[in-house]
Amino acid sequence: MAKSMGSKGKNLARLVEEKACSKKFHQEEEQKRIPYLPKDCITNILIRLPHSSLLRSMLVCKSWRNIIKSLNFVRAHLHRSDTVLIFQSWIRTPHIYYSSLAARPPENPNSFSIEANYFQSQNIPILTQPNINHSEKSYVKFMEFSNGNCKEGEYKISCLGMIRATCDGLILLDNRMKKGGLIVLNPVTRKLDPLPLGTLYPAHKESYGFALSKVSGVYKVVHLFRDELDFFHCEILSLGMRMWRPVYGPEPGLFGWLGHRPVFAIGSLHWVPLVDHSDYIVSLEMDSEKFHKVSLPTSCRRHDRILEMHGSLCFIAHEEMTQINIWMLEGLSGHAWKQTCSITMGCTFDMVPLLSLKMSGDIIFERDEDYSLYRYHFELKEMRRIGVQRNCALPSNTYFTHVNSFISW
């Protein structure tokens, strides 16, 4: 009996071994049928894909995931990715407060809640989590431009806080679960990090900027605020550090208001410091952390803006009712503004420039009158209206320039 059982065990082991060998043989045969692609070739293909396709590609195999997560790939993909407009779309729910244990209104499937993940990162028990007014929540979305149209995309990310600044695919959000708090988020990778508290001031008395120091390679959050005596102060937080640092400046009298968001270009953050008819901008170098007053080639009026364009600082000014001039500045020291283009066809006095597309350099405008969008094609030298989805028309101050990337910190 024992001999018979031993024989059956050997036969079973042999059968398992044969099946394993057969499976290995078939896998090797399948591999032979698949053409071999060098790593450089795969990288060259992947780097041309949009962020949504790359997220799916990371699930194909371990080697592809390692390629996409590598620092060199992330930086190269950032430089190839076109600019988009990021904005918030409010979730339509009844105006009801829901406790952490109560039934909540349904959100998009696979939605990523900033507040829920904040509680989880801080190890806050469910029973002690504060009530949330879901009628104040919004989805973070983006608008991309191609073939004369714009298309709305979404990250399926919900939050209570407002977007305050963006840089290289990272966004700075209010942390509504902590008074005066902020959260840094990459909406593509969904990595988030709550920041330590800085100086607390009302939103209308402060301005946030987000920029990269080229020398150190560190992302910095800049907080500019006006005190009770109408003096302006500045503090900076380097991501990865846990303390805000006071910075000398700006000099008294440079700023009149903080309504326009700062623009990051040529290694500095730039503010238009006056409501109307500003003859200069205020620039903060991110490496030296020093303020500068930079004269403009012509006075900046209500619908004029500064933008980042092809790595330079661009000033777009309405010279006449139907003419828009474009000026470029390549650096703060030893450089002067150069007029590169005049738009005389298809433009009106109330066109607000929103962004410059990285790949083509074309400029997206929005009319104040009806929130309609227009694209100026430099190659065709003409202004064309953009087809907009029904619910995409929003005021110009609700958009932020953004790029979908895999940047981390």
Disulfide bonds with the S-S distance in Angstrom:
none
